[in-house]
Amino acid sequence: WIAYSLCCRLPLGQKHPTLMLLLYVVFVVVAWGYTQLFTGRAAFLHIGAFTATIMSCNVFLVIIPNQKIVVADLVAGRKPDPKYGRIAKTRSLHNNYLTLPVIFLMLSNHYPLAFGTEFNWVIASLIFLIGVLIRHYFNTVHARKGNPHWTWGAAAVIFIIIMWLSTVPAALTGEEKVSATAERFMASSHFPAVTDTVMGRCAMCHAAEPGWEGLHRAPKGVAFETEGQIAEHASEIYLQAGRSHAMPPGNVSGITQEERALLVAWFEETSRGE
């Protein structure tokens, strides 16, 4: 925030388009840097916190203090210095444009399609553009300066690009490689239901970044975040969750007898087919 605040005080800080472009470049670099240090899920939250920190400091260290100075001058019968209003307006404008991206980023933990790809930093950067476009539309309409409908078209195009980046990267990076045995388990008619069961009952712990409180790494390093990972560990799933009740521990995720029977049928029928 200190670096950002200093930029706002430089001559270029008086040129809103130039300053916003500079800030966007900084956000892109930060997004890339966070994804090199953290998992996608954590990186998105850190980017959101990074942005929200700037917004909060703008309010508490600039906007409110400047407002108090102006009010004090008015109460005392003095003419307020217009610079305080200009500075506060600039920071308020920045906060206005950053609001929608921050909301998405702080809720991004619910959207693995956004952060669960190697292009997550690109997606995070594009989210900022969508937020700015939507805000620009409403700001323009509310100021009665026109109806820039083109912003919705541009936002839709960017959103389609995000959808592509989150679901098609395999075309660029290569399909997930699995063994011939895993391919047979993936070909089973039970596999879609098995995937739903394992993802819903086991993946909160068996993940690169477990969501279960107190767990810092997946048990035994086994993750169930992709279909290939589930198929590769078919035997362990069958023994630990199908034939026995060892997993989940104490049945904390509430796996049902029907779901255990599904895991058994999936493994045994596929094994007999070999």
One Martini backbone bead per residue (centre of mass of N, CA, C, O) as a GRO file, in nm:
protein
  274
    1TRP     BB    1   0.056   0.063  -0.018
    2ILE     BB    2   0.293   0.256  -0.014
    3ALA     BB    3   0.363   0.236  -0.312
    4TYR     BB    4   0.087   0.321  -0.415
    5SER     BB    5   0.074   0.598  -0.268
    6LEU     BB    6   0.319   0.719  -0.409
    7CYS     BB    7   0.205   0.703  -0.696
    8CYS     BB    8  -0.039   0.896  -0.638
    9ARG     BB    9   0.172   1.150  -0.581
   10LEU     BB   10   0.248   1.152  -0.850
   11PRO     BB   11   0.191   1.283  -1.154
   12LEU     BB   12   0.055   1.014  -1.262
   13GLY     BB   13  -0.174   1.018  -1.039
   14GLN     BB   14  -0.349   1.235  -1.218
   15LYS     BB   15  -0.363   0.988  -1.425
   16HIS     BB   16  -0.583   0.747  -1.424
   17PRO     BB   17  -0.517   0.550  -1.660
   18THR     BB   18  -0.214   0.520  -1.597
   19LEU     BB   19  -0.241   0.424  -1.305
   20MET     BB   20  -0.424   0.177  -1.358
   21LEU     BB   21  -0.224   0.032  -1.543
   22LEU     BB   22   0.001   0.005  -1.335
   23LEU     BB   23  -0.163  -0.153  -1.127
   24TYR     BB   24  -0.224  -0.394  -1.309
   25VAL     BB   25   0.063  -0.488  -1.348
   26VAL     BB   26   0.108  -0.545  -1.049
   27PHE     BB   27  -0.115  -0.760  -1.017
   28VAL     BB   28   0.002  -0.962  -1.218
   29VAL     BB   29   0.271  -1.007  -1.077
   30VAL     BB   30   0.152  -1.095  -0.806
   31ALA     BB   31  -0.008  -1.336  -0.910
   32TRP     BB   32   0.233  -1.492  -1.013
   33GLY     BB   33   0.399  -1.498  -0.750
   34TYR     BB   34   0.195  -1.651  -0.568
   35THR     BB   35   0.183  -1.914  -0.754
   36GLN     BB   36   0.492  -1.983  -0.680
   37LEU     BB   37   0.433  -2.018  -0.354
   38PHE     BB   38   0.139  -2.121  -0.392
   39THR     BB   39  -0.144  -2.232  -0.415
   40GLY     BB   40  -0.416  -2.141  -0.581
   41ARG     BB   41  -0.601  -2.097  -0.339
   42ALA     BB   42  -0.405  -1.917  -0.175
   43ALA     BB   43  -0.341  -1.704  -0.390
   44PHE     BB   44  -0.624  -1.582  -0.415
   45LEU     BB   45  -0.643  -1.486  -0.121
   46HIS     BB   46  -0.391  -1.305  -0.130
   47ILE     BB   47  -0.485  -1.118  -0.353
   48GLY     BB   48  -0.733  -1.022  -0.200
   49ALA     BB   49  -0.578  -0.911   0.046
   50PHE     BB   50  -0.401  -0.713  -0.105
   51THR     BB   51  -0.637  -0.542  -0.216
   52ALA     BB   52  -0.792  -0.490   0.054
   53THR     BB   53  -0.564  -0.329   0.185
   54ILE     BB   54  -0.572  -0.090  -0.001
   55MET     BB   55  -0.869  -0.016   0.052
   56SER     BB   56  -0.852   0.022   0.359
   57CYS     BB   57  -0.630   0.239   0.363
   58ASN     BB   58  -0.782   0.445   0.200
   59VAL     BB   59  -1.001   0.491   0.412
   60PHE     BB   60  -0.828   0.522   0.695
   61LEU     BB   61  -0.571   0.712   0.565
   62VAL     BB   62  -0.749   0.917   0.365
   63ILE     BB   63  -1.056   0.965   0.340
   64ILE     BB   64  -1.133   1.023   0.637
   65PRO     BB   65  -0.917   1.240   0.709
   66ASN     BB   66  -1.001   1.436   0.481
   67GLN     BB   67  -1.291   1.473   0.577
   68LYS     BB   68  -1.219   1.597   0.854
   69ILE     BB   69  -1.078   1.847   0.745
   70VAL     BB   70  -1.316   1.963   0.586
   71VAL     BB   71  -1.519   1.978   0.821
   72ALA     BB   72  -1.349   2.160   1.005
   73ASP     BB   73  -1.344   2.401   0.812
   74LEU     BB   74  -1.650   2.444   0.792
   75VAL     BB   75  -1.704   2.485   1.093
   76ALA     BB   76  -1.483   2.734   1.101
   77GLY     BB   77  -1.530   2.897   0.815
   78ARG     BB   78  -1.351   2.764   0.609
   79LYS     BB   79  -1.184   2.704   0.317
   80PRO     BB   80  -1.135   2.429   0.163
   81ASP     BB   81  -0.903   2.229   0.036
   82PRO     BB   82  -0.936   2.069  -0.272
   83LYS     BB   83  -0.720   1.840  -0.246
   84TYR     BB   84  -0.874   1.649  -0.051
   85GLY     BB   85  -1.098   1.576  -0.251
   86ARG     BB   86  -0.923   1.464  -0.481
   87ILE     BB   87  -0.783   1.239  -0.327
   88ALA     BB   88  -1.038   1.092  -0.228
   89LYS     BB   89  -1.156   1.040  -0.510
   90THR     BB   90  -0.932   0.860  -0.617
   91ARG     BB   91  -0.954   0.636  -0.400
   92SER     BB   92  -1.255   0.577  -0.445
   93LEU     BB   93  -1.227   0.489  -0.738
   94HIS     BB   94  -1.047   0.249  -0.688
   95ASN     BB   95  -1.237   0.098  -0.497
   96ASN     BB   96  -1.467   0.072  -0.696
   97TYR     BB   97  -1.303  -0.111  -0.909
   98LEU     BB   98  -1.212  -0.340  -0.679
   99THR     BB   99  -1.460  -0.480  -0.555
  100LEU     BB  100  -1.536  -0.727  -0.737
  101PRO     BB  101  -1.265  -0.882  -0.736
  102VAL     BB  102  -1.252  -0.918  -0.427
  103ILE     BB  103  -1.503  -1.086  -0.389
  104PHE     BB  104  -1.414  -1.322  -0.562
  105LEU     BB  105  -1.139  -1.389  -0.424
  106MET     BB  106  -1.265  -1.433  -0.129
  107LEU     BB  107  -1.459  -1.677  -0.272
  108SER     BB  108  -1.267  -1.882  -0.441
  109ASN     BB  109  -1.274  -2.148  -0.269
  110HIS     BB  110  -1.549  -2.238  -0.442
  111TYR     BB  111  -1.355  -2.225  -0.730
  112PRO     BB  112  -1.156  -2.458  -0.869
  113LEU     BB  113  -1.163  -2.374  -1.176
  114ALA     BB  114  -0.986  -2.117  -1.117
  115PHE     BB  115  -0.728  -2.241  -0.932
  116GLY     BB  116  -0.696  -2.549  -1.075
  117THR     BB  117  -0.459  -2.407  -1.257
  118GLU     BB  118  -0.178  -2.289  -1.426
  119PHE     BB  119  -0.374  -2.027  -1.513
  120ASN     BB  120  -0.462  -1.868  -1.250
  121TRP     BB  121  -0.319  -1.590  -1.288
  122VAL     BB  122  -0.475  -1.515  -1.542
  123ILE     BB  123  -0.757  -1.530  -1.423
  124ALA     BB  124  -0.714  -1.316  -1.205
  125SER     BB  125  -0.651  -1.088  -1.408
  126LEU     BB  126  -0.927  -1.105  -1.564
  127ILE     BB  127  -1.113  -1.038  -1.327
  128PHE     BB  128  -1.035  -0.743  -1.312
  129LEU     BB  129  -1.146  -0.663  -1.590
  130ILE     BB  130  -1.439  -0.733  -1.541
  131GLY     BB  131  -1.484  -0.546  -1.299
  132VAL     BB  132  -1.416  -0.282  -1.452
  133LEU     BB  133  -1.631  -0.302  -1.674
  134ILE     BB  134  -1.881  -0.307  -1.494
  135ARG     BB  135  -1.823  -0.043  -1.342
  136HIS     BB  136  -1.814   0.141  -1.588
  137TYR     BB  137  -2.104   0.113  -1.666
  138PHE     BB  138  -2.241   0.214  -1.400
  139ASN     BB  139  -2.092   0.484  -1.376
  140THR     BB  140  -2.191   0.600  -1.646
  141VAL     BB  141  -2.496   0.576  -1.601
  142HIS     BB  142  -2.510   0.734  -1.324
  143ALA     BB  143  -2.371   0.994  -1.475
  144ARG     BB  144  -2.509   1.036  -1.756
  145LYS     BB  145  -2.283   0.931  -2.010
  146GLY     BB  146  -2.428   0.668  -2.091
  147ASN     BB  147  -2.428   0.328  -2.273
  148PRO     BB  148  -2.175   0.091  -2.242
  149HIS     BB  149  -2.242  -0.210  -2.378
  150TRP     BB  150  -1.957  -0.320  -2.456
  151THR     BB  151  -1.873  -0.422  -2.175
  152TRP     BB  152  -2.037  -0.690  -2.183
  153GLY     BB  153  -1.898  -0.815  -2.424
  154ALA     BB  154  -1.612  -0.811  -2.308
  155ALA     BB  155  -1.678  -0.975  -2.052
  156ALA     BB  156  -1.775  -1.230  -2.204
  157VAL     BB  157  -1.511  -1.293  -2.349
  158ILE     BB  158  -1.337  -1.323  -2.096
  159PHE     BB  159  -1.507  -1.549  -1.969
  160ILE     BB  160  -1.455  -1.755  -2.193
  161ILE     BB  161  -1.152  -1.764  -2.149
  162ILE     BB  162  -1.168  -1.868  -1.860
  163MET     BB  163  -1.313  -2.130  -1.925
  164TRP     BB  164  -1.088  -2.239  -2.105
  165LEU     BB  165  -0.852  -2.227  -1.896
  166SER     BB  166  -1.011  -2.424  -1.681
  167THR     BB  167  -1.077  -2.682  -1.910
  168VAL     BB  168  -0.833  -2.687  -2.163
  169PRO     BB  169  -0.521  -2.715  -2.082
  170ALA     BB  170  -0.464  -3.008  -2.183
  171ALA     BB  171  -0.413  -2.916  -2.482
  172LEU     BB  172  -0.130  -2.779  -2.382
  173THR     BB  173  -0.009  -2.987  -2.140
  174GLY     BB  174  -0.154  -3.246  -2.132
  175GLU     BB  175  -0.261  -3.529  -2.039
  176GLU     BB  176  -0.328  -3.731  -1.797
  177LYS     BB  177  -0.125  -3.974  -1.669
  178VAL     BB  178  -0.201  -4.324  -1.690
  179SER     BB  179  -0.248  -4.632  -1.632
  180ALA     BB  180  -0.386  -4.914  -1.755
  181THR     BB  181  -0.541  -4.982  -1.496
  182ALA     BB  182  -0.674  -4.705  -1.457
  183GLU     BB  183  -0.831  -4.706  -1.724
  184ARG     BB  184  -1.022  -4.935  -1.645
  185PHE     BB  185  -1.152  -4.785  -1.402
  186MET     BB  186  -1.250  -4.539  -1.581
  187ALA     BB  187  -1.441  -4.728  -1.772
  188SER     BB  188  -1.639  -4.762  -1.572
  189SER     BB  189  -1.977  -4.719  -1.495
  190HIS     BB  190  -1.907  -4.630  -1.186
  191PHE     BB  191  -1.705  -4.387  -1.192
  192PRO     BB  192  -1.874  -4.128  -1.163
  193ALA     BB  193  -1.984  -4.205  -0.877
  194VAL     BB  194  -1.710  -4.246  -0.745
  195THR     BB  195  -1.603  -3.962  -0.784
  196ASP     BB  196  -1.821  -3.821  -0.618
  197THR     BB  197  -1.761  -3.969  -0.354
  198VAL     BB  198  -1.460  -3.903  -0.317
  199MET     BB  199  -1.484  -3.596  -0.342
  200GLY     BB  200  -1.698  -3.571  -0.099
  201ARG     BB  201  -1.542  -3.773   0.132
  202CYS     BB  202  -1.200  -3.731   0.075
  203ALA     BB  203  -1.078  -3.453  -0.058
  204MET     BB  204  -1.047  -3.270   0.201
  205CYS     BB  205  -0.772  -3.436   0.266
  206HIS     BB  206  -0.704  -3.546  -0.031
  207ALA     BB  207  -0.483  -3.288  -0.080
  208ALA     BB  208  -0.259  -3.047  -0.139
  209GLU     BB  209  -0.486  -2.866   0.030
  210PRO     BB  210  -0.630  -2.921   0.298
  211GLY     BB  211  -0.961  -2.851   0.449
  212TRP     BB  212  -0.879  -2.976   0.715
  213GLU     BB  213  -0.837  -2.917   1.024
  214GLY     BB  214  -0.482  -2.974   1.092
  215LEU     BB  215  -0.412  -3.023   0.794
  216HIS     BB  216  -0.107  -2.997   0.579
  217ARG     BB  217  -0.136  -3.288   0.445
  218ALA     BB  218  -0.171  -3.557   0.279
  219PRO     BB  219  -0.230  -3.866   0.345
  220LYS     BB  220   0.047  -4.024   0.230
  221GLY     BB  221   0.026  -3.832  -0.033
  222VAL     BB  222  -0.280  -3.867  -0.107
  223ALA     BB  223  -0.470  -3.777  -0.394
  224PHE     BB  224  -0.831  -3.668  -0.501
  225GLU     BB  225  -0.845  -3.436  -0.762
  226THR     BB  226  -0.851  -3.664  -0.981
  227GLU     BB  227  -0.930  -3.924  -1.176
  228GLY     BB  228  -0.648  -4.050  -1.188
  229GLN     BB  229  -0.598  -4.067  -0.882
  230ILE     BB  230  -0.835  -4.252  -0.818
  231ALA     BB  231  -0.760  -4.490  -1.009
  232GLU     BB  232  -0.469  -4.546  -0.891
  233HIS     BB  233  -0.632  -4.594  -0.589
  234ALA     BB  234  -0.841  -4.830  -0.595
  235SER     BB  235  -0.738  -5.034  -0.384
  236GLU     BB  236  -0.736  -4.848  -0.133
  237ILE     BB  237  -1.032  -4.768  -0.147
  238TYR     BB  238  -1.147  -5.051  -0.122
  239LEU     BB  239  -1.014  -5.127   0.155
  240GLN     BB  240  -1.064  -4.856   0.336
  241ALA     BB  241  -1.384  -4.787   0.226
  242GLY     BB  242  -1.521  -5.057   0.141
  243ARG     BB  243  -1.438  -5.313   0.328
  244SER     BB  244  -1.378  -5.092   0.529
  245HIS     BB  245  -1.386  -4.830   0.806
  246ALA     BB  246  -1.116  -4.661   0.809
  247MET     BB  247  -1.251  -4.491   0.580
  248PRO     BB  248  -1.317  -4.247   0.727
  249PRO     BB  249  -1.237  -4.131   1.019
  250GLY     BB  250  -1.516  -4.191   1.191
  251ASN     BB  251  -1.694  -4.093   0.961
  252VAL     BB  252  -1.680  -3.767   0.918
  253SER     BB  253  -1.827  -3.757   0.613
  254GLY     BB  254  -2.071  -3.968   0.589
  255ILE     BB  255  -2.051  -4.239   0.469
  256THR     BB  256  -2.229  -4.478   0.308
  257GLN     BB  257  -2.319  -4.796   0.241
  258GLU     BB  258  -2.377  -4.746  -0.059
  259GLU     BB  259  -2.099  -4.623  -0.119
  260ARG     BB  260  -1.933  -4.867  -0.037
  261ALA     BB  261  -2.065  -5.062  -0.239
  262LEU     BB  262  -1.973  -4.910  -0.489
  263LEU     BB  263  -1.666  -4.948  -0.448
  264VAL     BB  264  -1.675  -5.253  -0.459
  265ALA     BB  265  -1.805  -5.293  -0.737
  266TRP     BB  266  -1.598  -5.139  -0.901
  267PHE     BB  267  -1.347  -5.313  -0.832
  268GLU     BB  268  -1.448  -5.610  -0.875
  269GLU     BB  269  -1.557  -5.586  -1.168
  270THR     BB  270  -1.292  -5.485  -1.292
  271SER     BB  271  -1.109  -5.718  -1.200
  272ARG     BB  272  -1.270  -5.947  -1.344
  273GLY     BB  273  -1.232  -5.821  -1.635
  274GLU     BB  274  -0.915  -5.896  -1.650
   0.00000   0.00000   0.00000
